[in-house]
Amino acid sequence: EVGVMIPVGNKSLAFLQMIATVNEFGAEIYPKNGPYLVIPMKDGSFRRLKHVKIPERSFLRDGIDLGIFRINELVERDLSCIMNSELTAYELYEDVGRLIQQRIKDEIKLKVTPHNAPITIENKGKDDPLVDTGALHKSI
């Protein structure tokens, strides 16, 4: 299986899956308990926002879609090995899983657009949309 599958550090699996989903498909977040979202800033201050729009940054789908040629090549090679009794179907399954896992991890590192919002850059100290602590990357 490939996906956001394991908790990392103090980040729960549910939290990492939520982060993955929000980035994969984008989201608009509105306040539930008042007129503003309250965003804690790195310097200890707070910003009040009416809503936040997080753009789609597909890394799961793009990880597969943009790597489909390599995946197909691997399957063709491994099928040939299976036909020659050099590999089992389970080993093909594992090879494909490892390749997809690596493609998704690569996509997390390579995806630089859409850029982070200025407030996010201020908080993170960098404009690296899918990388903050590295927990999402490690959870794949």
Summary of the structure (lengths in Angstrom):
residues: 140
radius of gyration: 19.0
end to end distance: 9.8
largest distance: 65.9
contacts: 355
relative contact order: 0.19
helix: 49%
strand: 11%
